[in-house]
């Protein structure tokens, strides 16, 4: 009884202590959040409410401007793989797909699934802004409210005002808004970065309380989860480590250095050790149990996973029992990172089920490791490696490539990853100039200067190595200056347009909106054309966000020890999510698209300083006015000067709510094809939207899409041979043993025969007989024994199945004869030839209209233009250039472009058709197709239809909604030939106005600027169009228009009648019609 009383007494004592501690903590929180002289106001409550108000503003902005369907680039693929939980491109984003799938489930119809996923990005971005707001309030409060003091009303208003402006500025930044309205990984990745940074600040508030480490465990879990979205979130780790250090230790110079090194070690361990290492060790277990002990596939992986679970469980229990809190926290954090990382198990599970989209087919541990390590993209030198002039010495064998042999039940080594070895004389530290792709050498010299390194003899030729100075000039001028600083200033100063820049003064630059400052860098700004000035992406912020951020940066640094510590935390986040990414990516010149989305975290960090800049101005004004009035005044003025102005400037070029262009392009590709067709594509923008259209919206599932850039992968060939949707597999006769990794990767061409039947050649290449091989020092090699290939044509069959219309039967050739170019063909080309050899004219075969000439493999002389794709038909047509590829069946083409094609609301002037949509329209040659169809109809005497075709083109693809191109100039003479004089004159005058304005702009530039390639191309293009219009108007008897052209050009280039000095390089326009 005494024992029971004793126990109850102690329990009551403990319970009383806990209650007292809770009451004390609550009183401290209330005191800490009370507003001086305003006992009814709570900063904590107001802070939360204001944060949620900002969340609503940001979320509504994004939801109102979200794209209603798939976007270009990777969005179509991400949405498609999310809807069906399929496997996207390496290194994958399984958690993104799981969350996106959850949103897609609530779509009312299949075509609405894309907008639901886009809305997920919008809401994720709204939450990012919420965490940014709360992060700024935390940092701002530390700067102006001393510990133990009550906050004044003026301080509260200033803190909330600073957070409001900082968070709303980021809301309306160009880069973040762009990612917020499409189904891509970057919005969700930004949310994880924001949440992790906010969580470490929350930990800082309670670091000395019991159970504070739960915040560290939460951070570790978020880091683990973020691996399944994007690795950018890992770059917040060093900032987290420094927050921990500054809170737990007294900072010293040595301590800061050690902490910095430790943070980099942790970052490196997670990125280069944990993420691939867990999978790599699983591979060792798998080889041990499967190859070593004869166990079934995946036995080693299962045992390995069970050992990890058992080991972590024991370790956590042991450290808890032995009262080892640090080790317990470390093991718990490691465990939750692995739990988050386990989202990748979905990739393997779904790959095993063979979905229609299964990129790299990571269905076993070795394929998964290759998938996560992005092996298909190759390696980029970082800290030591070759320069672009380095001669290749040899390829050495790297890590083995394993093939899961179902017949033997073993993993076979079929090849090794090639490791390139270069001449060491041409290698160096921190190599930035390394790419050997076409034209990159010219761009390296453009940005890095003429090579001035040592020159060496290589096979009798003198080759110059870039100096370290060349290398660093390229790094600072291009990688840091052009590919980071330019993006940074887009977001905080202003943007010239959305056209991808190549280093010239006309496109892709940042601006200030202050004329004299812009003219220092970009030449005369007074003679910009109407199109330049009216571009939706011509956005001016007058450098106000940038200046405010600089003020906040210096203000935070100068606010005592705590301010300096927080400054370095934010600076670390800023550098590691900006400059560190630049170093890691090591971008070559001529990127296919702008890469600003990769640096959104850096812009997030700078927005914190923008908020603190508001605080600095408030503190300055408070010396003259009451602090409450100062807070309201500064917040009100800066609210309109910065975020409101940014919202007004950016709305039109970020509002995608009425744009359906991407799905329209995809449908046009598919609807150009006959039933049960095979359609060859090549790039992202002619493949991913088609996947989306078929998988998500169910459009033309009878067509089999074959992407040539993926067709070199054995995993992709496997998928092409399988049935998908409503289509059987493509007719590839090669077996897996004949095309798996390491087999027939590159096939040399030997001209042993003048020509041969394609089917016989494919049997020859696939044969294992020794007489079909070339011998070389490392063994034997398959080869193609002739350059000239023949495909027989069954004329009765192609007429019967509709490949050729009966009235064109007399045009059918006996054989298709193609000539292979170059010295070899790769596996992708070999598979195309195998498909062509075995199709036997059973299924219609098409090539996408936007592919390069090399991808057509010599079949272009047998093309028929059916819209957005060329059909292979047994009728020969010799094209004069790539714009003339394909004969035209006017009935088929007219029906497609006039009746079947969709245009995605392109013509609506409120819809932003950005550069990549303009580029897609150009790549798909829409205007050229309209022109060629109209010309063919005119030749056939169908003038009414020809006129309707031209009218349709100008209606659906109007200028300036879609920029002028050279093809548009040819519409004018065709209109004249169709006796549509008024329509021809109207178009001619619009073209004259735009091109004369361009010439005036060029003529206003300095000689140095006017002589640049970019400007010269624009000048030459305008002159060609004007010459064409002059000739056409003269021949049509439109003398008034012809004279107008002569007069305008004369005023610009030869103004002797109106100016005393003739400018250098005076020009005159050619009139070829009069001689």
SVG drawing of the C-alpha trace seen along z (x, -y; Angstrom):
<svg xmlns="http://www.w3.org/2000/svg" viewBox="-17 -68 70 90">
<polyline fill="none" stroke="black" stroke-width="0.4" points="0.0,0.0 2.8,-2.4 4.4,-1.6 1.2,-2.4 0.9,-5.7 4.5,-6.5 4.0,-5.8 0.8,-7.9 2.5,-10.7 5.4,-10.8 3.0,-10.6 1.0,-13.5 4.3,-15.4 5.4,-14.7 2.0,-15.6 2.0,-18.9 5.5,-19.7 4.3,-19.0 1.2,-21.1 3.3,-23.9 5.8,-23.7 3.0,-23.8 1.4,-26.8 4.8,-28.6 5.4,-27.9 1.9,-29.1 2.4,-32.3 5.8,-32.9 4.2,-32.3 1.4,-34.7 3.8,-37.3 6.1,-36.8 3.1,-37.4 1.4,-40.2 1.4,-43.6 2.5,-46.4 -0.4,-48.5 -2.8,-46.3 -3.5,-43.3 -6.3,-42.0 -4.0,-41.7 -1.9,-38.5 0.9,-38.6 0.8,-34.9 -2.8,-34.9 -2.5,-37.9 0.6,-36.4 -1.2,-33.1 -4.2,-34.9 -2.2,-37.2 -0.1,-34.3 -3.3,-32.4 -4.6,-35.6 -1.3,-35.7 -1.8,-32.0 -5.3,-32.7 -4.0,-35.6 -1.2,-33.5 -3.3,-30.4 -6.1,-32.3 -3.6,-34.0 -2.2,-30.7 -5.6,-29.0 -6.9,-31.8 -4.0,-31.6 -3.4,-27.8 -3.1,-26.1 -6.2,-24.0 -4.4,-21.2 -0.8,-19.9 2.0,-22.3 5.1,-21.8 8.3,-20.1 8.1,-17.6 4.6,-18.5 2.8,-16.2 5.0,-13.3 4.6,-14.1 0.8,-14.4 0.6,-11.2 2.7,-9.1 0.9,-10.5 -2.6,-9.6 -1.6,-6.0 1.2,-5.8 3.7,-4.9 7.4,-5.4 8.7,-8.7 12.2,-9.8 15.2,-9.4 15.7,-9.9 11.9,-9.8 9.6,-11.7 7.5,-9.0 6.1,-11.1 5.1,-13.8 3.2,-11.2 1.5,-9.7 0.3,-13.2 -0.7,-14.1 -2.6,-10.9 -4.5,-11.7 -5.6,-15.1 -6.4,-13.5 -8.8,-11.0 -11.2,-14.0 -11.4,-15.1 -14.9,-15.1 -13.8,-13.8 -10.6,-12.5 -9.7,-15.7 -9.9,-17.5 -7.3,-15.4 -4.5,-17.7 -6.0,-20.8 -6.4,-19.0 -2.7,-18.2 -1.9,-21.8 -4.0,-23.0 -1.9,-20.8 1.1,-22.8 -0.8,-26.0 -1.8,-25.0 1.8,-23.7 3.0,-27.1 0.5,-28.9 1.8,-26.9 5.3,-27.8 4.3,-31.5 2.7,-30.8 5.9,-29.3 7.9,-32.2 5.7,-34.7 6.1,-32.9 9.9,-32.6 10.2,-36.3 8.2,-37.1 10.5,-34.9 13.6,-36.5 12.2,-40.1 11.1,-39.7 14.5,-38.7 15.9,-41.9 13.7,-44.4 12.2,-42.8 14.7,-42.2 14.4,-39.0 12.1,-39.4 10.6,-42.7 7.0,-43.2 6.4,-43.9 4.9,-47.4 2.1,-47.9 4.4,-49.7 6.9,-46.8 4.1,-44.3 2.8,-46.3 6.3,-46.6 7.0,-42.9 3.7,-41.9 4.3,-44.6 7.8,-43.3 6.5,-39.7 3.6,-40.7 5.8,-42.5 8.6,-39.9 6.2,-37.0 4.0,-38.7 7.0,-39.8 8.0,-36.2 4.5,-35.3 4.6,-37.4 8.2,-36.7 8.6,-35.4 10.2,-32.1 8.1,-30.9 4.8,-32.0 5.7,-30.1 6.2,-26.8 3.2,-27.4 0.7,-27.0 1.8,-23.8 2.1,-20.1 5.8,-19.9 8.0,-19.0 9.4,-22.4 6.4,-23.8 6.2,-20.8 10.0,-20.9 9.8,-24.6 7.3,-23.7 9.6,-21.1 12.4,-23.7 10.2,-26.3 8.7,-23.8 12.2,-22.5 13.5,-26.1 10.5,-27.1 10.7,-23.9 14.3,-24.6 13.2,-28.1 10.4,-26.6 13.0,-24.3 15.1,-27.3 12.2,-28.7 11.9,-25.6 15.4,-24.2 16.0,-24.2 12.7,-22.6 12.0,-18.8 11.2,-16.9 12.5,-19.8 14.4,-17.2 11.0,-16.1 11.4,-19.1 14.7,-17.7 13.1,-14.3 10.3,-16.1 13.0,-17.9 14.7,-14.6 11.4,-13.0 10.7,-16.0 14.2,-15.6 13.5,-11.9 10.2,-12.6 11.6,-15.4 14.0,-12.9 10.9,-11.5 10.1,-14.9 13.5,-16.6 16.9,-16.7 17.0,-20.5 15.6,-20.4 18.8,-18.8 20.6,-22.1 18.8,-23.5 20.8,-21.1 23.8,-23.4 21.5,-26.2 19.8,-23.8 23.1,-22.7 24.2,-26.4 20.9,-27.2 21.6,-24.3 25.1,-25.4 24.3,-29.0 21.6,-27.9 23.5,-25.3 27.0,-26.7 28.9,-29.9 30.1,-30.7 33.9,-30.9 35.9,-31.1 37.0,-27.5 33.5,-26.4 32.0,-28.1 34.6,-26.4 34.0,-23.0 30.2,-23.5 30.6,-24.4 32.6,-21.3 30.2,-19.2 27.2,-20.6 28.9,-19.8 29.8,-16.3 26.1,-15.7 24.9,-17.0 27.4,-14.9 26.6,-11.8 22.9,-12.1 23.3,-13.0 26.2,-10.8 26.2,-8.2 22.7,-7.5 20.6,-7.9 22.6,-5.7 24.4,-3.8 21.3,-2.1 20.5,-0.8 24.1,0.2 24.4,2.3 21.1,3.9 22.7,4.9 25.6,6.6 23.2,8.6 21.2,9.5 24.3,10.8 25.3,12.8 22.0,14.6 21.0,14.9 24.3,15.5 26.2,16.9 23.5,19.1 21.1,19.7 18.2,18.0 15.2,16.5 15.5,12.9 15.0,10.2 15.8,12.6 18.9,10.5 16.9,7.3 14.3,8.6 16.9,9.9 18.8,6.6 15.6,4.6 14.8,6.8 18.3,6.4 18.0,2.6 14.6,2.6 16.0,5.0 19.2,3.0 17.5,-0.4 14.8,1.0 17.5,2.5 19.6,-0.7 16.8,-3.0 15.7,-0.8 19.2,-0.4 20.0,-4.1 16.7,-4.9 17.4,-2.3 21.0,-3.5 19.9,-7.2 21.9,-8.2 19.8,-11.1 22.2,-12.3 22.6,-8.8 18.9,-8.1 18.1,-11.3 20.6,-10.4 19.3,-6.9 15.7,-8.1 16.5,-10.8 18.2,-8.2 15.2,-5.9 12.7,-8.5 14.8,-9.6 14.7,-6.0 10.9,-5.9 10.6,-9.0 13.0,-7.7 10.9,-4.5 8.5,-6.2 10.9,-4.8 9.5,-1.4 6.5,-2.5 8.8,-2.9 9.9,0.7 6.5,2.1 4.9,0.2 7.8,1.1 7.3,4.8 3.7,4.5 4.9,3.3 2.8,0.1 2.7,-1.6 5.2,-4.3 8.1,-2.6 11.2,-4.7 14.4,-2.7 12.3,0.1 13.7,0.1 12.2,3.4 15.2,4.7 17.8,3.3 20.5,2.8 18.1,1.0 16.9,-1.1 20.4,-2.2 21.1,-3.2 17.7,-5.0 18.5,-7.0 22.0,-7.8 20.7,-9.1 23.2,-7.0 21.5,-7.6 22.4,-11.3 26.1,-10.7 28.7,-12.3 29.8,-15.9 33.2,-16.8 33.0,-18.9 36.3,-19.4 38.8,-17.8 38.4,-16.7 38.9,-17.4 38.5,-20.6 36.6,-20.5 39.7,-20.4 41.0,-17.3 41.6,-14.3 39.9,-11.1 42.4,-8.4 40.2,-5.5 37.2,-4.1 37.8,-2.0 35.4,0.4 33.6,-1.1 31.0,0.5 29.4,3.7 25.9,3.5 23.8,6.4 21.1,8.1 18.4,10.1 18.4,13.3 15.1,15.0 16.3,18.2 19.2,18.9 17.9,17.2 21.1,15.2 22.3,11.6 24.6,11.6 27.3,9.0 26.5,7.9 28.7,4.8 30.4,2.1 29.7,-1.5 32.2,-3.3 34.6,-5.6 36.2,-8.1 39.9,-8.7 41.3,-12.0 44.8,-13.3 46.0,-14.5 47.7,-17.5 44.2,-18.9 42.7,-18.3 42.6,-20.6 40.9,-21.6 37.3,-23.0 36.7,-22.4 33.9,-24.5 34.6,-24.4 34.2,-20.7 31.3,-20.0 32.1,-18.8 28.6,-19.2 28.1,-21.2 28.7,-25.0 29.8,-24.8 33.4,-25.6 32.3,-28.8 30.2,-29.8 33.1,-28.9 35.2,-31.4 32.3,-33.9 32.0,-33.9 35.5,-32.8 37.6,-34.7 40.0,-33.5 42.0,-30.5 45.3,-31.5 46.5,-28.3 49.4,-26.1 49.4,-24.5 50.3,-20.8 50.8,-18.5 48.1,-15.9 48.5,-13.5 50.5,-16.1 47.9,-18.8 48.5,-21.7 45.7,-21.9 45.3,-24.7 44.1,-24.1 41.9,-26.7 43.8,-28.5 42.5,-28.6 41.7,-32.3 39.5,-31.2 37.8,-28.7 37.1,-31.1 35.9,-33.9 33.4,-31.4 32.4,-30.5 31.9,-34.1 30.5,-35.5 28.2,-32.7 27.5,-30.3 27.3,-32.8 26.6,-36.0 24.2,-34.8 22.7,-31.6 22.2,-32.9 22.5,-36.6 20.3,-37.2 17.6,-35.0 18.0,-36.7 17.4,-40.1 14.5,-38.8 12.8,-38.3 13.9,-41.4 14.5,-44.1 12.6,-43.3 12.5,-41.1 13.0,-42.0 10.9,-39.2 10.4,-35.4 12.5,-34.6 15.5,-32.3 18.6,-34.4 21.9,-33.5 24.0,-36.4 22.7,-39.2 21.0,-42.4 17.5,-41.6 16.3,-38.6 16.1,-37.1 17.8,-39.9 17.0,-41.5 15.9,-45.2 15.3,-47.8 12.6,-49.9 14.8,-52.9 15.7,-54.0 19.2,-55.3 20.3,-52.3 18.9,-49.8 20.6,-51.7 24.0,-51.2 23.6,-47.5 21.0,-46.9 21.4,-49.8 18.8,-52.3 15.5,-51.7 13.6,-54.6 13.1,-52.7 11.8,-49.4 9.2,-47.9 5.6,-47.8 5.9,-44.0 8.8,-44.4 7.0,-47.0 3.7,-45.1 5.3,-41.7 3.5,-40.3 6.8,-39.3 8.2,-42.9 8.0,-43.5 9.5,-46.4 10.0,-46.5 12.5,-49.5 14.9,-47.5 12.8,-48.2 12.7,-44.6 16.4,-44.3 17.2,-47.5 14.9,-46.6 16.6,-43.2 20.0,-44.8 18.8,-47.1 17.4,-44.1 20.6,-42.2 22.9,-44.9 20.3,-45.7 20.2,-42.2 24.0,-41.9 24.4,-45.1 21.8,-44.1 24.2,-42.7 25.4,-39.1 22.0,-37.5 21.5,-39.4 24.8,-38.4 24.2,-34.8 20.8,-34.8 22.3,-36.7 24.8,-33.8 22.0,-31.3 20.0,-33.0 23.1,-33.6 24.0,-29.9 20.5,-29.1 20.9,-31.8 24.3,-30.5 23.6,-26.8 20.4,-27.1 21.9,-29.4 25.7,-29.5 26.3,-25.9 23.7,-24.6 25.5,-26.5 28.8,-24.8 27.2,-21.4 25.2,-21.5 28.2,-22.9 26.0,-24.0 27.3,-24.0 26.2,-26.8 23.2,-26.8 20.8,-25.1 17.5,-24.1 15.5,-26.1 16.0,-28.7 16.9,-27.1 15.7,-29.7 13.4,-27.2 16.4,-25.5 17.3,-28.5 13.9,-29.3 15.3,-28.5 17.9,-31.2 15.2,-33.7 13.2,-32.5 16.1,-33.4 16.5,-36.9 12.8,-37.5 13.5,-37.2 15.9,-40.1 13.2,-42.0 11.0,-41.7 13.7,-42.8 14.4,-45.8 10.9,-47.0 11.9,-46.7 15.0,-48.8 13.0,-51.6 10.5,-51.5 13.2,-51.8 14.6,-54.8 11.2,-56.5 10.4,-55.8 13.1,-58.3 10.9,-61.0 7.3,-59.7 5.4,-57.5 6.3,-53.9 2.7,-52.9 2.3,-55.5 5.7,-54.7 4.8,-51.0 1.6,-51.7 3.1,-54.3 6.1,-52.1 4.0,-49.0 1.4,-50.9 3.9,-52.6 6.1,-49.5 3.1,-47.2 2.1,-49.1 5.6,-49.9 6.8,-46.3 4.4,-43.3 1.4,-45.1 3.4,-46.4 5.0,-43.0 1.5,-41.4 0.3,-43.9 3.4,-43.5 3.5,-39.7 -0.2,-38.8 -0.6,-38.7 2.4,-36.5 1.8,-34.2 -2.0,-33.8 -2.4,-30.4 -6.1,-30.0 -7.3,-30.2 -4.5,-28.3 -5.1,-24.9 -2.3,-25.0 -0.3,-22.0 -3.2,-19.5 -4.2,-21.0 -0.7,-20.3 -0.9,-16.8 -4.3,-16.1 -3.1,-17.5 -0.2,-15.2 -2.4,-12.2 -5.3,-13.2 -2.9,-13.6 -2.5,-9.8 -4.6,-7.1 -6.0,-4.3 -3.5,-1.9 -0.5,-4.0 3.0,-4.0 4.2,-7.5 7.9,-8.3 8.7,-11.3 12.0,-12.5 12.0,-15.2 10.1,-16.1 7.6,-18.5 6.5,-16.1 6.3,-13.1 5.1,-14.0 2.0,-15.9 1.1,-12.9 1.5,-10.5 -0.7,-12.8 -3.4,-12.9 -3.5,-9.1 -3.2,-8.1 -5.1,-10.8 -7.7,-12.0 -8.0,-8.8 -7.3,-10.4 -6.3,-8.1 -5.1,-5.2 -5.0,-3.2 -1.7,-5.0 1.6,-3.7 4.1,-6.5 7.8,-5.5 10.3,-8.0 13.6,-7.7 15.7,-9.2 14.5,-6.4 14.7,-3.6 18.3,-2.8 17.3,-1.5 16.6,2.2 13.9,1.5 12.1,-0.8 12.3,1.7 10.7,4.2 7.8,1.8 7.4,1.1 7.1,4.9 4.3,5.2 0.6,4.4 -0.4,1.0 -3.9,-0.5 -5.6,0.5 -2.4,1.1 -0.4,4.3 3.4,4.1 5.5,2.7 6.9,5.3 10.5,5.6 11.9,9.1 15.1,8.7 14.9,10.7 16.0,9.4 19.2,11.4 20.0,9.5 19.4,6.0 19.9,6.0 22.3,3.5 25.8,3.9 24.5,5.6 24.4,3.8 24.7,0.4 26.5,-1.0 26.5,0.7 29.2,-0.3 28.3,-0.5 30.5,1.4 29.9,1.0 30.4,4.7 27.3,4.7 25.9,2.0 22.4,2.6 20.4,5.2 16.8,5.9 16.3,4.3 14.8,7.5 17.9,9.5 20.2,6.9 18.3,7.0 18.7,10.8 22.4,10.4 22.8,7.9 20.9,10.1 22.8,13.3 25.3,14.9 27.3,16.5 31.0,15.6 30.9,14.6 28.5,11.8 30.9,10.1 33.8,7.7 36.9,8.7 38.8,6.1 41.3,6.2 38.6,6.7 36.5,9.3 33.8,9.1 31.3,6.5 28.0,6.6 27.8,4.5 25.6,3.4 27.0,4.7 25.6,2.0 24.6,-1.7 21.8,-1.3 18.7,0.4 15.6,1.6 12.1,2.1 9.7,3.8 6.3,2.4 3.1,4.4 1.2,2.0 -2.1,3.8 -1.8,4.0 -1.0,0.3 -4.0,-0.7 -6.3,1.7 -5.4,0.6 -5.6,-3.1 -1.9,-3.9 -2.2,-5.3 -5.4,-6.4 -6.5,-4.6 -6.2,-7.7 -2.5,-7.9 -1.7,-4.2 0.3,-5.1 2.7,-7.0 3.6,-4.0 7.3,-3.0 8.4,0.6 10.8,0.2 11.6,-2.2 15.3,-2.9 17.1,-4.7 20.7,-5.5 22.2,-5.5 24.3,-8.5 27.4,-8.5 29.7,-5.7 27.4,-3.9 24.0,-3.8 23.0,-3.4 20.6,-0.9 17.7,-3.4 18.2,-3.6 18.6,0.1 15.2,0.6 13.6,-1.8 15.0,0.1 13.8,3.4 10.3,1.9 10.3,0.8 11.5,4.1 8.9,6.1 5.9,3.9 5.1,5.1 2.8,2.1 0.4,3.4 0.3,0.4 0.6,-3.3 4.0,-4.7 4.5,-8.4 7.4,-10.7 6.7,-13.8 7.0,-17.0 9.3,-18.7 12.2,-16.2 15.6,-16.8 16.7,-15.6 19.0,-12.9 16.0,-11.3 14.3,-10.7 17.0,-8.3 16.5,-8.9 12.8,-8.2 12.0,-11.9 11.7,-11.5 8.7,-9.1 6.9,-11.5 3.4,-12.7 2.4,-15.7 -0.8,-14.9 -0.7,-17.7 1.5,-17.5 3.2,-14.3 4.7,-12.9 3.3,-9.6 5.6,-7.1 4.1,-6.3 5.5,-4.5 5.5,-7.7 8.7,-9.5 9.0,-13.2 12.3,-15.0 12.2,-17.9 14.3,-21.0 14.6,-21.7 13.2,-20.7 10.3,-23.1 9.2,-21.2 9.3,-17.7 6.4,-15.5 4.0,-15.4 0.5,-16.8 -2.8,-15.0 -4.9,-18.2 -8.1,-16.3 -6.5,-14.6 -4.5,-17.7 -7.5,-20.1 -9.7,-17.9 -7.1,-17.6 -6.1,-21.3 -9.6,-22.8 -11.8,-20.3 -9.8,-18.1 -7.1,-20.3 -7.6,-22.2 -5.8,-25.4 -6.1,-25.7 -7.4,-29.3 -4.1,-30.6 -5.9,-33.5 -7.3,-35.0 -5.1,-38.1 -5.6,-37.6 -3.9,-34.2 -0.1,-34.3 1.5,-32.3 5.1,-32.3 8.3,-31.7 8.2,-27.9 4.7,-27.8 5.7,-30.1 8.7,-27.8 6.5,-24.8 4.2,-26.4 7.3,-27.1 8.7,-23.6 5.3,-22.1 5.5,-24.3 1.8,-25.2 2.0,-28.3 4.2,-26.5 1.6,-23.7 -1.2,-26.2 0.8,-27.9 1.8,-24.7 -1.8,-23.5 -3.2,-26.8 -0.6,-26.8 -1.5,-23.2 -5.2,-24.0 -4.5,-27.1 -2.5,-24.9 -5.5,-22.5 -7.8,-25.4 -9.6,-25.4 -9.1,-29.0 -12.0,-29.4 -10.6,-26.6 -7.1,-28.1 -8.3,-31.5 -10.2,-29.8 -7.0,-28.0 -5.0,-31.3 -7.8,-33.0 -7.9,-30.1 -4.2,-30.4 -4.4,-34.2 -7.5,-33.6 -6.0,-30.8 -2.4,-32.0 -2.7,-35.8 0.1,-38.2 1.3,-39.5 -0.1,-36.8 2.1,-34.5 5.2,-36.4 6.1,-37.1 8.1,-34.5 9.5,-34.4 6.6,-32.1 4.1,-34.8 5.6,-37.0 4.7,-34.4 1.0,-34.7 0.9,-38.1 1.8,-37.0 -0.4,-34.0 -3.3,-36.2 -2.6,-38.4 -2.5,-35.3 -5.9,-34.3 -7.2,-37.8 -7.7,-38.7 -6.0,-42.1 -7.5,-43.7 -6.5,-40.8 -3.0,-40.8 -2.6,-44.5 -3.8,-44.4 -1.3,-41.7 1.4,-43.4 0.9,-46.7 1.0,-44.9 4.3,-43.1 5.8,-46.4 5.0,-48.2 6.6,-45.6 9.7,-45.1 10.3,-48.8 10.1,-49.3 12.7,-46.5 15.0,-48.2 14.6,-51.5 15.5,-49.8 18.6,-48.2 19.7,-51.5 19.4,-53.2 21.9,-50.9 25.6,-51.6 27.8,-50.1 29.1,-47.4 25.6,-46.3 24.3,-46.4 27.1,-44.2 26.2,-41.3 24.9,-38.1 21.5,-38.3 20.8,-41.9 22.2,-41.1 19.9,-38.1 16.9,-40.3 18.0,-42.9 18.5,-40.4 15.2,-38.7 13.3,-42.0 15.1,-43.0 14.2,-39.6 10.5,-40.0 10.5,-43.6 12.2,-42.6 9.6,-39.8 6.7,-42.2 8.2,-44.8 8.5,-42.2 5.0,-40.8 3.3,-44.2 5.1,-45.4 4.1,-42.3 0.5,-42.7 0.4,-46.3 0.1,-47.6 2.4,-50.5 1.3,-52.5 2.6,-49.7 5.7,-49.2 6.6,-52.9 5.9,-52.9 8.4,-50.2 11.0,-52.0 10.4,-55.3 10.6,-53.8 13.8,-51.9 15.4,-54.9 14.6,-57.1 16.4,-54.6 19.5,-53.7 20.0,-56.5 18.4,-59.6 20.4,-62.1 17.3,-64.2 16.4,-64.6 19.7,-64.3 23.1,-66.0 25.1,-62.8 24.7,-59.4 25.2,-56.7 27.9,-54.1 26.7,-51.0 23.9,-52.6 21.7,-50.0 19.1,-49.9 16.4,-47.4 16.5,-45.2 13.6,-45.0 14.1,-41.8 10.9,-42.4 12.3,-45.4 15.6,-45.0"/>
</svg>
